């Protein structure tokens, strides 16, 4: 008599646990074969999907690596190839003897050095230029960027001094910059924390997006030499990969890629000098922040003014009336 009662109690307990489990997971969607699932703000994504805004995107299997949320991590002996179309993949590197890989970097055994994608005894290498740098791991057509490989840069087509943000470009006069932003429904605001030559502008979109523009003219000459543009999205409308691809399509491949809290920072610059026109694009939180600066603009404008004055002087001298000589 005891056993039937015990079995009944166990069955009741199992039923209770099932009901409790169902209640706890009532906000999680069941896995479905779709590649994209639309969800509400309070719903979680099913296993095998990661959430971007109000969408659950299917995590695809990758040979030689694995997706962790939005980050693709490749196994030792593989390197991530960042494709322009966004379809990143893990590329298998050459097999090495007398060593192995730590991530994409060759790790030779003691007494060995990497030469032509293998590890050779250091004592055998007479020409040290043959030793590969340890950060050399990208296949032909790619260049290193952290532990990833990005496509080699083609002929430079993006010149920062020719770019514009919200219609404002470097070297534009302060008066023209004001007129351009006001025509786009920006509101000019005064902020005591801003330095005297910095002007602030604010615009709020109907979808909750904020836009801020800060201009620096350095007082004299009255020309914009620095622009800071911030665009903040509502959380539900910000998708990092989509925004990143939009920047690449608009400005092209960057000259340099840096890291900032697991997100990339794109750097575009006209010359290697830090004083040349430079654009930095970062993605903190749910924002885009663009910083465009031309540190040498004032000297450049002064040189141009001097050259123009010299040209006018030469022009006037060449057109002086010749004295009349009477015999």
C-alpha positions as CSV (number, residue, x, y, z in Angstrom):
1,X,0.0,0.0,0.0
2,X,2.9,2.3,0.7
3,X,4.5,2.0,-2.8
4,X,1.4,3.1,-4.8
5,X,1.1,6.2,-2.6
6,X,4.8,6.9,-3.0
7,X,4.5,6.6,-6.8
8,X,1.5,8.9,-6.9
9,X,3.4,11.5,-4.8
10,X,6.4,11.3,-7.2
11,X,4.2,11.8,-10.2
12,X,2.5,14.8,-8.6
13,X,6.0,16.3,-7.9
14,X,7.1,15.7,-11.5
15,X,4.0,17.4,-12.8
16,X,4.6,20.4,-10.5
17,X,8.2,20.7,-11.7
18,X,7.1,20.6,-15.3
19,X,4.5,23.3,-14.7
20,X,7.1,25.4,-12.8
21,X,9.6,25.0,-15.7
22,X,7.0,26.1,-18.2
23,X,6.3,29.2,-16.1
24,X,10.0,30.1,-15.8
25,X,10.5,29.9,-19.5
26,X,7.3,31.5,-20.6
27,X,9.3,34.5,-22.0
28,X,11.6,32.3,-24.1
29,X,10.7,31.4,-27.6
30,X,10.8,27.8,-28.7
31,X,13.6,27.1,-31.3
32,X,12.3,27.3,-34.8
33,X,14.2,26.7,-38.1
34,X,13.9,30.4,-39.2
35,X,17.2,32.3,-39.6
36,X,15.7,35.5,-38.1
37,X,13.0,35.7,-35.4
38,X,11.3,38.9,-34.3
39,X,10.8,39.2,-30.5
40,X,9.6,41.7,-28.0
41,X,11.9,43.6,-25.6
42,X,11.2,41.1,-22.7
43,X,11.5,37.9,-24.7
44,X,14.7,35.9,-24.8
45,X,16.1,34.2,-27.9
46,X,16.0,30.4,-28.2
47,X,19.2,28.3,-28.0
48,X,21.4,28.8,-31.1
49,X,20.3,32.4,-31.6
50,X,21.7,35.7,-30.4
51,X,19.7,38.9,-29.9
52,X,20.3,42.1,-31.8
53,X,17.7,44.8,-31.1
54,X,14.3,43.1,-31.4
55,X,15.6,40.3,-33.6
56,X,17.1,36.9,-32.9
57,X,19.7,35.9,-35.5
58,X,20.6,32.3,-36.0
59,X,24.2,31.4,-34.9
60,X,25.7,29.6,-37.9
61,X,28.2,26.9,-37.5
62,X,31.7,27.8,-38.5
63,X,34.5,25.4,-39.4
64,X,37.4,25.9,-37.1
65,X,35.7,28.3,-34.7
66,X,32.5,29.2,-32.8
67,X,30.3,32.2,-32.4
68,X,30.0,33.6,-28.9
69,X,27.2,36.1,-29.2
70,X,28.3,38.6,-31.8
71,X,32.0,37.6,-31.7
72,X,33.5,34.8,-33.9
73,X,36.4,33.1,-32.2
74,X,38.6,30.8,-34.2
75,X,40.5,27.8,-32.8
76,X,44.3,27.6,-32.5
77,X,45.7,27.2,-36.0
78,X,42.9,29.2,-37.5
79,X,42.5,33.0,-38.2
80,X,39.4,35.0,-38.7
81,X,39.0,36.6,-42.1
82,X,36.9,39.7,-42.0
83,X,35.1,39.8,-45.3
84,X,33.7,43.0,-46.8
85,X,30.3,41.4,-47.1
86,X,30.2,40.6,-43.4
87,X,30.4,36.8,-43.8
88,X,33.4,36.3,-41.5
89,X,35.0,32.8,-41.5
90,X,37.9,30.9,-39.9
91,X,40.8,30.2,-42.2
92,X,43.1,27.3,-41.4
93,X,46.7,28.2,-41.3
94,X,49.7,26.2,-42.5
95,X,50.6,23.1,-40.5
96,X,53.9,23.6,-38.7
97,X,56.5,21.1,-37.4
98,X,58.5,21.5,-34.2
99,X,55.9,23.9,-33.0
100,X,52.2,24.8,-33.1
101,X,49.8,27.7,-32.8
102,X,48.5,29.9,-30.0
103,X,45.5,31.4,-31.7
104,X,46.8,32.4,-35.1
105,X,50.4,33.0,-34.0
106,X,53.1,30.4,-34.5
107,X,54.5,29.1,-31.3
108,X,57.8,27.3,-32.0
109,X,59.5,24.9,-29.6
110,X,62.5,26.1,-27.7
111,X,65.5,26.6,-29.9
112,X,63.4,26.9,-33.1
113,X,62.2,30.0,-35.0
114,X,59.5,30.5,-37.6
115,X,60.8,30.4,-41.2
116,X,58.5,30.1,-44.2
117,X,55.5,28.8,-42.1
118,X,57.5,26.2,-40.3
119,X,59.8,26.0,-37.2
120,X,63.5,25.5,-37.9
121,X,66.5,25.3,-35.5
122,X,67.8,28.8,-34.8
123,X,71.4,27.5,-35.2
124,X,70.7,26.8,-38.9
125,X,69.6,30.3,-39.8
126,X,72.4,32.5,-40.9
127,X,70.2,35.2,-42.5
128,X,68.0,36.6,-39.7
129,X,65.8,38.4,-42.2
130,X,64.3,34.9,-43.0
131,X,62.8,34.7,-39.6
132,X,59.1,35.5,-39.8
133,X,57.6,38.0,-37.3
134,X,55.4,36.2,-34.9
135,X,52.4,38.4,-35.9
136,X,52.6,37.3,-39.5
137,X,49.7,35.0,-40.1
138,X,47.5,36.4,-42.8
139,X,47.2,34.8,-46.3
140,X,47.9,36.7,-49.5
141,X,45.4,39.5,-50.1
142,X,44.9,40.2,-46.4
143,X,46.7,42.3,-43.8
144,X,46.9,41.9,-40.0
145,X,44.4,43.6,-37.7
146,X,44.6,42.3,-34.1
147,X,44.1,38.6,-34.4
148,X,42.1,39.0,-37.6
149,X,42.8,39.5,-41.2
150,X,41.2,42.3,-43.2
151,X,41.4,42.6,-47.0
152,X,44.4,44.5,-48.3
153,X,43.7,48.2,-48.9
154,X,43.1,49.1,-52.5
155,X,44.2,52.5,-54.0
156,X,43.2,55.2,-51.5
157,X,40.0,56.8,-52.5
158,X,38.9,58.4,-49.2
159,X,40.4,61.7,-48.3
160,X,39.3,63.1,-45.0
161,X,39.7,66.7,-46.0
162,X,37.0,66.0,-48.7
163,X,34.5,64.3,-46.4
164,X,31.6,65.9,-44.7
165,X,29.5,65.0,-41.6
166,X,26.0,66.3,-41.5
167,X,27.1,68.6,-44.4
168,X,30.0,70.0,-42.4
169,X,33.6,69.6,-43.8
170,X,37.0,70.6,-42.4
171,X,38.1,74.2,-43.4
172,X,34.4,75.3,-43.9
173,X,33.8,78.8,-42.5
174,X,32.0,79.1,-39.2
175,X,29.2,81.1,-40.8
176,X,28.6,78.4,-43.5
177,X,28.7,75.6,-40.9
178,X,26.1,77.4,-38.7
179,X,23.8,77.9,-41.7
180,X,24.1,74.3,-42.8
181,X,23.3,72.8,-39.4
182,X,20.4,75.2,-38.8
183,X,19.0,74.3,-42.2
184,X,18.9,70.7,-41.0
185,X,16.8,71.7,-37.9
186,X,19.7,71.5,-35.4
187,X,19.4,73.8,-32.3
188,X,22.4,75.8,-31.2
189,X,23.0,75.6,-27.5
190,X,25.5,77.3,-25.1
191,X,27.3,75.1,-22.7
192,X,29.6,76.8,-20.1
193,X,31.8,73.6,-20.1
194,X,32.7,74.1,-23.8
195,X,35.8,76.1,-24.6
196,X,35.1,79.5,-26.1
197,X,35.7,78.5,-29.7
198,X,33.5,75.3,-29.5
199,X,29.9,75.5,-30.7
200,X,27.3,72.9,-29.8
201,X,24.3,71.8,-31.8
202,X,21.5,69.3,-30.9
203,X,18.8,67.5,-32.8
204,X,16.2,65.0,-31.6
205,X,14.5,62.7,-34.1
206,X,10.9,61.4,-33.7
207,X,12.2,57.8,-33.2
208,X,14.1,58.9,-30.1
209,X,17.5,59.2,-31.8
210,X,19.7,62.0,-30.6
211,X,22.3,63.8,-32.8
212,X,24.9,66.2,-31.4
213,X,27.5,68.2,-33.4
214,X,30.4,70.1,-31.8
215,X,32.5,72.5,-33.9
216,X,35.8,74.0,-33.0
217,X,37.1,77.0,-34.9
218,X,40.1,77.9,-32.7
219,X,39.0,81.5,-32.8
220,X,41.3,82.7,-35.6
221,X,41.1,82.0,-38.4
222,X,37.3,81.4,-38.3
223,X,37.4,78.0,-40.0
224,X,36.2,74.6,-38.7
225,X,39.3,72.5,-37.8
226,X,37.6,69.9,-35.6
227,X,34.2,68.2,-35.7
228,X,32.7,65.8,-33.2
229,X,29.5,64.1,-34.2
230,X,27.5,61.8,-31.9
231,X,24.4,59.8,-32.8
232,X,22.7,57.9,-30.0
233,X,20.1,55.3,-30.9
234,X,17.3,53.8,-28.8
235,X,18.5,50.3,-27.6
236,X,16.0,48.5,-29.7
237,X,17.2,50.3,-32.9
238,X,20.9,49.8,-32.6
239,X,22.5,46.8,-34.3
240,X,26.3,47.0,-34.1
241,X,27.1,44.9,-37.2
242,X,24.6,46.8,-39.3
243,X,25.9,50.2,-38.2
244,X,29.5,49.0,-38.7
245,X,28.8,47.9,-42.3
246,X,27.0,51.1,-43.0
247,X,30.2,53.1,-42.0
248,X,32.4,50.9,-44.2
249,X,30.0,51.3,-47.2
250,X,30.0,55.1,-46.7
251,X,33.6,55.8,-46.0
252,X,35.4,52.7,-47.4
253,X,38.1,50.6,-45.8
254,X,39.9,52.3,-42.9
255,X,43.6,53.0,-42.8
256,X,43.8,51.5,-39.4
257,X,41.6,49.5,-37.0
258,X,42.0,49.7,-33.2
259,X,40.2,48.1,-30.3
260,X,37.9,49.7,-27.7
261,X,36.1,47.5,-25.2
262,X,35.6,44.6,-27.7
263,X,34.4,46.9,-30.5
264,X,36.4,48.2,-33.4
265,X,37.6,51.8,-33.9
266,X,38.0,52.8,-37.6
267,X,40.7,55.4,-38.4
268,X,40.9,57.2,-41.7
269,X,43.9,59.6,-42.3
270,X,45.2,61.4,-45.4
271,X,48.8,61.0,-44.5
272,X,50.9,59.1,-41.8
273,X,51.5,62.4,-40.0
274,X,49.3,62.9,-36.9
275,X,48.7,66.5,-38.0
276,X,47.1,65.6,-41.3
277,X,43.3,65.3,-41.7
278,X,42.1,62.4,-39.6
279,X,38.7,60.8,-39.0
280,X,38.1,58.3,-36.1
281,X,34.8,56.4,-35.9
282,X,33.9,54.4,-32.7
283,X,30.8,52.6,-31.4
284,X,30.5,53.0,-27.6
285,X,27.3,51.5,-26.3
286,X,24.4,52.3,-28.6
287,X,26.2,55.3,-30.3
288,X,28.2,56.3,-33.2
289,X,30.9,58.8,-32.4
290,X,32.9,60.5,-35.3
291,X,35.8,62.7,-34.6
292,X,37.3,64.6,-37.5
293,X,40.2,66.9,-37.0
294,X,42.9,68.7,-39.0
295,X,45.5,69.9,-36.5
296,X,47.6,71.6,-39.1
297,X,44.7,73.5,-40.7
298,X,45.6,76.9,-39.3
299,X,49.2,76.8,-40.6
300,X,47.9,75.5,-43.9
301,X,45.5,78.4,-44.2
302,X,48.2,80.9,-43.3
303,X,50.5,79.4,-45.9
304,X,47.7,79.6,-48.5
305,X,47.0,83.2,-47.6
306,X,50.7,84.1,-48.0
307,X,50.9,82.3,-51.3
308,X,47.8,84.1,-52.6
309,X,49.3,87.5,-51.4
310,X,52.6,86.7,-53.2
311,X,50.7,85.7,-56.4
312,X,48.7,89.0,-56.4
313,X,51.8,91.0,-55.8
314,X,53.6,89.3,-58.7
315,X,50.5,89.9,-60.9
316,X,50.4,93.6,-60.0
317,X,54.1,94.0,-60.7
318,X,53.8,92.4,-64.1
319,X,51.0,94.8,-65.1
320,X,52.6,98.0,-64.0
321,X,52.5,100.7,-66.7
322,X,55.8,101.0,-68.5
323,X,57.4,104.5,-68.2
324,X,57.3,106.5,-71.5
325,X,60.8,107.3,-72.7
326,X,61.2,110.4,-74.9
327,X,64.2,111.1,-77.0
